[in-house]
Structures are given as C-alpha cells and as structure tokens.
Amino acid sequence: MKESELYKELGALTKDKSRWEESIPYVSSLLAHESERIQAKALWLLGETGLKYPPSVRDAVPEIAAFCDSPAPLLRERAVNALGRIGRGSFKLIEPYWQGLFRFASDSEAGVRLSFIWASENIATNTPDIYEAHMSVFEALLYDTDDKVRMEAPEIFRVLGKRRPAFVMPFVAELQKLSETDDHPVVRIHCQGAVKAAEESIMHLEAASAVFREHDADTLAGQEDEIKTQVNANCGNRTGIILETERLILRAWEEADAEECFRYAKDPRVGPIAGWPVHTSVENSRQVIQNVLAVPETYAIVLKETGKPIGSIGLHRNDLAEKDDEMELGYWLGVPYWGRGLVPEAARELLRHAFEDLALARVWCAYYDGNEKSKRVQEKLGFHYQWTTENVSVTQMGETRKGHVNLLTKEEWSAGR
C-alpha cells in the first residue's frame, strides 16, 4: 500500500474509535514502517488508544518507549506524548520509563520539550504525588526560549494546583509576578490561572477542615481524607481567561452554570445535530461541565445583557489538529438566540485569540451533513472546504454520518480582517 493511502487509512481509523482496541496489533506493527510519517501517526493513535484502553496496549509500551531515543524530533514528540496519554490511563504501564521522560525537559527541540509538558500534565492528572520533588524542572520551563513552551509550562502548575496545591504554593509568588510582567499575554493568563487554581484549592481545603472542627469528631471520623481529596480534585479548573465582544463575554464554565446549560442543551435541536445527545437533567449538565467543558480554551458564551451563559465555544486538540500550532473550533448555541449573529461574533474573537495570543497557524472546523447553520457560520468566518468523509463514527450517538471538514489559516484570517 502506498504511504499516502496508508496514512488516509489511519486517518479513517483515528475517527472510528469503536475500532481502536481491535486495531492495536495492526497499528503496533506500523511502528516498524519505513515512513516516519506513518510511524508518527501510529504512535499518536496508540497513545490515544492507551488512554481509553490502557491494559490493551501493555505489549506495545516498550516499543513506544524505544522511540524516545529516536534522532527524529517528530518521533520523540509522539513517543513522549503517547507515554503521557497511556500513563494518564494507567501509570503502572509507563512507570519504568517515567523518570527517563525528564531528560526531554532540556531537549534541543522545542516541540519535544512541549510534548514533555503535555505528557506530565496527563500523568499528573491521575498520579500527582510523584511530581512533588520535580517542580523545579517545570519552574525552569517558565523561562524557556520558545514561546509555545513558555505558554504551556504554567499549565502543569495549574493541573497540580488543583490536586496538590502544596506542591505549587512555593512558586505562587513567582507565577504571580510572571502573570503581571511577562511579555506574552498567554503566559500571563496561564500563570494567573495556575495561581488561582492553587489558591482556590487551599481555600476549599481550609473550608473543609473548618467543617470537621465544627462538627462532632465521631460523626465525621474516617471521612476527612476522602472529603479533602475530593475537594482538592474538583476545584480550580479554570485558567482565568476572559474574552469580550460587543454583546458577549467568553469565560470559563462553572458548575453553577449547570441550570442554564441544561436550559438549552436539553433541546433536541442543539446537541444531536452536532454529534452529542440531549442533556437529561441539571445534574447531567453539571457532569458535562465537570468532565467536558471545564477545560482550557473552552468558554461559556455569556450574554452581557443577562450575565448568563447561552452556549459554548472552544478550541480543541484532536485528530484533525495533530500539530502543535493547530486546533479545532467547536461551538453550540441555545435555540432562542439563533439568527442573531452571536456565534460568528464569539468565534471571531476566539479566532483572534487563537492566531494572535496562542500563535496558531491553522484552525480546523467541521460539521455533519445537514447542519446548514454550522456550515453558514464557517463560511462567514472565512473557512475553506478541505474534504468530505463518508461514514464518520459519531460515538455518542451510536451512528455514522457524512462529515465535512474546513480550514482557516492565519494568513487567510489576517487577509480577511
């Protein structure tokens, strides 16, 4: 099979998550392919599969780790990323290689250093305690010579600030200073987000401790560690970024938004056409906020005149946006606000943020066949058609659809302003 055909086949497999686990032996075999491009794609796919099905990639882990010694920067990037994703699913699988990842904090290639931070964020999500003695490594990356590395470095402090704020507190003054003085706006924003995450976690822990002091010790005996751990894990999930347009505020989702989120996401005209099911209750919306929406670069669309969220918009990394300087745009809006130009207004500001603040080179956007409203929004924003894929697996809806993919480059965006 020609390299181009094989790469296309892997692209189709990437989109069909239902086939990932059964395809592990085949994808693993491609690590021996002569093409660096195919090897890189296989490493990426094994990493994503390992996050979803950790035990199933056990046999592939040593071979993935071997690529960490590759002379090719792209393969080192993908190997480090893959170990991070697998390690998030099961640290035990990558534990023999974990200490070795720290050498990539000083790799000669900025892309590899960036991958090291991403891998650390993934692993720290579920195994934070192992990073206590290594915080100075990430402190040094705050002053990296590459802007993208500096933009991402504060995020590991945010991740750990949510889970183990005591690890981050010694660096809060330094992060606060960078949030006020750094030349790059995203570095300033992300540093402030890290500070906020750690301080909010400490605040919640102190509040939890107060509960124990005020109640009968026998009644709460044995529950303190559990409650503190839960509070520590769930607080501080915002980065502090706020964007503004004439009619809108774009800010982080909060659990308190669950009722407003449900108000619009329960409408069958909103989610299903975009590939996700209607929300079934306020609690369901709260879980979606916690697990899906409360992540960096995803924003509640808040109407200034009411101060309440009416939809969501965000930038995401996925199979379309595989490169460091690419992301995918996604959005939805409550039905009562359709036809008022609010999504294009929000998207224009988010695209400015993407190209100017995040220094992206390309932003992707896609829609399923029949979603004419989304198609028109993308046309208004200047996106250009790239390709159509038949039988795209829509996992959350349990079906396949025809999908259309569009792209906007930084050059096109600049020319169209």
N, C-alpha and C positions, 0 to 999 in steps of 0.2 A: 504494500500500500504506500502511495506517495505521502511524503511528510505533510503536505497541505491537507490531504484527505484524512489522514490520521488525526491531525490537530482539530479538524472540523468534527470528527467522530468524538474526540474527547470533550469538545465544547458541548456537543449534544448530551453526552453523559453527565457533564457538570450540571446541566439544567434539570436532569431527571434524577432527583435524589432518591427515588424509590429503587434505583438500580445500583446505588453506590456500594452497598455492602456486598452484594453478589459479584461485583466487578473488581473487588480488591485484588485477587490473584492476577487478573489481566493487567490492571493498572500498575501493579508492582513489577510485572515483567517488563514494562516500558521504561523502568529506571535504567535498564541496560541498553536502551535505544541509542543509536549513534548521534541523534539530533539533540542538542542542548535545549532547544525549544520544547521538544516532546518530553524530555526528562523534567524540565521545569514545570510543565503542565501536570505531569504525573505526580510530582512532589506536592504541588498545590492541592490536587484532588485527594491525595492520601491524607494530607493534613486535615482537610475539611471532613473527610470520612472518619478519621480518627477521633475528631471531636464528637461526632454523632454516634459512632460505634467503636469505642476505644478497644475492647478486647479483640475485635476482629482484625485490627491492624498490627497486633502484637508482633507477628513474624516479620513484618516489613520495617519495624522501627530501627533495627541495626543498620539496614541498608540505607534508610533515610539519613540516619546519623552520619554515615560514611561520607555523604555529600557535603557535610560541614567542612571537610578538608579539600573540597574541590578548588582548583585555581580559578574557576569561572565565578565571578561575583554573583551572577543571577542564581546559580545553583546553590551557593552558600546562603543567599537570601531565602530561597524557597525551603531549603532544608531546616534552617533555623525557625522559620515561620511554622513549618509542619510540626516540628517538635513542640513548639509552643501550643499549637492547637490540640495536639494529642495530649500534651501534658495538662491542659485545662480539663480534658475529659477524664484522664487518669494519670496522676503524677507518677505512680509506680512504674508505668511503662517507660517513662523517659528519665527516671531518676539516675540511672548510671551515666547519663550524658549531661545532666543539668549543670554541674559545676563547670563543665567544658564550654558551656554557652557564654560564660562571662568574658572569654577572650574576644568575643565579637563586639564588645563594647568599645574596643580600640582598633577594630578592623580598618584597613586602609580605605575601604569603600563605604561611603555614607549610607548607601542603600542597605548594606549588611548591618551597620550599626542601628539603623532604623528598625530592621527586622528583629534585632536583639531586643529592642524596647517592646515591640509588639508581642514577641514571644513571652517576655517577662510579665507583661500585663495579663496575658492569657493564663499563664501558670499561677500568678498571684491571685487571680480571681477566686480560685478554689483551694489554693495551698499557700496562703500568705505568710505563715510563720517562718518559712525557710529564708525569707528575704531580710530578716532583721539585721544581720551582720553585713549586708551588702549595699546599704543605702548610699554609701559614699560613691559607689560606681555610678549610680544614677545622678547623683549631685554633679559629678564631672560632666555628664552629658548635657546638663543645663547650659553649658558653655561651649558646646560643640561648634566646630567651624561651619557646619552645614545647617541652614535654616530649618529644613524639614526635621532634622534630628532634634534641634532645639524646640521646635513646635510640639514634638511628641513626648519629649523627656518629662515634662510636668505630669503627663497622664499616668505614669506609673506611681507618682506620689498621690494622685487622686484615687487610683484604684486601691492602694494600700491605706490611704487616709480613711476610706470608707470602712475598711475591715480591721486594720490595726493602726489606729491613729497615733498610738505611742511611738511607732516607728517613724512617723512623719513630723511629729511636733518639733524635734530638734532642728528641722530645716524650714520651719514655717516663716521665721524672720527673713531668711534668705529668699524664699519663694515670694513673700510679700514685697520685698524690695524689687525683685525682677518684675513683678506684676505692675510696678509703678514706673520702672526706669528702662526696661528692655526696649530696644529699637523696633522689635517686631510686634505688631498688635496681637497676633495669635499666641505668641509666647506669653505676653502679658495676660491675656484672657485665660489661658490654660493654667498659668501659675496661680492666678486668683481662684480658679476652680479647685485646684489642689488644696489651697489654704482653707477654702470654705468647706471642703469635704472633711478634712481632718478636724477642724474646729466644731463642725456640726456633730461629728461622731462623738467627740469628747463631751459636748453639751448633752447629747442624748444619754451617754453612759452615766454622766453625773445625775441626770434626772432619774434614770433607772435606779441608781444607788439610793437616791432620796426615797424612792418608794419602799425600799427594804428597811430603811431607817424608821419610816413612819408606820410600818405595819408589824404585826406580831411575827417574830422571827420563826416560830414554829409553823405558822401558816405558810410562809414562803420558803421554808427550808428546802434546799436542793434545787431551787429554781433560778437562783441568781445568775449562775454561769450561763444557763440556757437563754435567759432573757437578755443578758448583756451581749451575748454572741449574736443573737437575732437583731438587736438594735444596731449593733456595730456593722452588721452586714447590709442592712437596709437603708441606712442614712447616707446623706452626702452624695447622691447620684447625679448631681448637676455640675456643669462646667462653668456656669456663670455667664455664658454668652447671651447677650440680648441684642437683637437686631430690630430695626424700626423702619416703617414706611409711613406714608401719609395717613393711612387708615388702620394700620396693623402694628402689633408688637409680636415679634417672634422670640419666644423664650422657652426654657426647659419645661417639660411636662412634670407635673407634681401629682402625687397620689390624691391630693384634694381636688384634682380636676376630674375624678372618675365619673361624677354625676353628669357633668357637661359632656364628657367624652361619650358616655352611654346615650345621651340625648340624641346624638347624631349618628353614632356607629351602630345603633340598633336598626336603622333604616335599611331595608334590603337593597335600596338603590345606591348605597355608598360602598360597602365593602366587597360584595361578591363580584362586581364588575372589575375590581382591582385585584382580585385573587385571594381575598380573605373573608371569613364568614362573619355574619352579623354578630354583634355583641349581645349576649343573652341576659345580662344583668349589670347593675352598677359594680358588683364585685368582680365580674368578668372583665369589665373595663379597667378596674383597678389593677388586676393581674396583668393585663396587656400593657398598662403604663409601666408597671414594675419591670416586666420581662422584655418588653419590645421597644417602648417609646422613650424610656428614661435612659438614653444613651447619648454620647457626644454627637453633635451635629444633627440631632432630631429635635424639632421645635413644635410647640403648640402655636397655632395661628390664633392670636388673640385680637378680637375686635376692640379698638380703642374706645368706642362709644359705650361698650358694655363692660369691658375688662374681663370678658370670659372667652375661653377657647371655643373655636368653631370648626377646627380641623387640624390637620397635621402636615408638616413638610419636613423633609430631611435629606441629607446626603449620606450614602451608604457605600460600603465596600462589599462587592460580591463578585460573581463570575464574570460579569461584564467589565467591571472596573478592577482589573487584576494588577495594574501598575500603581506605583506609589503616588503618581500625580494624576490619578483618575478616581472619580466616584460616580455613583448613580443617583439621580434625583428622583424622589418619590413624594407623593402628596395625596391628600384627600380632603374634602370639604363637606360640611353639613349641607343638606339639600336646601334649606331655607335661604342659603347665601349663594346659590348657584346663579350664574348670569350677571354677576356684579363686578367681574374682573378681579376678584380678590386673590385667586390662585396665581394668575400671572404677576400681580403686584408683589405677592410674597416671594414668588420664585425669582423675580428679577433681583430682589435684594439678596436672596440666598446665593444666586449665581455670582453677584458681585463679591460676596463674601468668599465664595469658592475660588474665584480666579485671582482676586486681589489679596485676601487675607491668608487663605490656605495654599496659595500658589499652585493650584491645579492647572493642568494643561488641557484636560478634556473632561467633560461631564456627559454621561450617558443618560438616556431616559427611554422607557419602553411602555407599551400599552398592549392590552389584549384586543384582538379583533372585535369590533363592535363598540368599543369605548370611544365614541366620536368626540366626547367632551375633552378627554385627555389628549386625543390627537390634536384638536384645535389649540389647546393650551401650548403644546410643544411647538406647533407651527408658529404661534405668536411669539414664542421666546427665541425663535431662530434655529431650533434643532433641525438637522437634516437627516433624511432617511438613510439607513445603512443596510438593513436586511430584514427578511421575514423568516420566522422559524415555524414549521408545522409541528403539531403535537407536542407543545411545551407542557411539561408536567406542572399542574397547579396543585401542589401537595395539599394545601389547607382545604381545598375544595374537592379533592379526590377526583380530578378530571384532567383532561388535556385540552389545550386551546392553541389557536394560532397567535403568535406574538410578533409584534413589530418593534424594531429597535432603531432609535435615533441617536444622534451625537451632536454636541456643540463643542467646538474647540475654543481655546482662549482667544485665538486670532479672530475667529468669526464673531465671538462675543464683543471684542473690542471694536471691530469694524462696524458692528450694528448698533453701537450705543448712540 
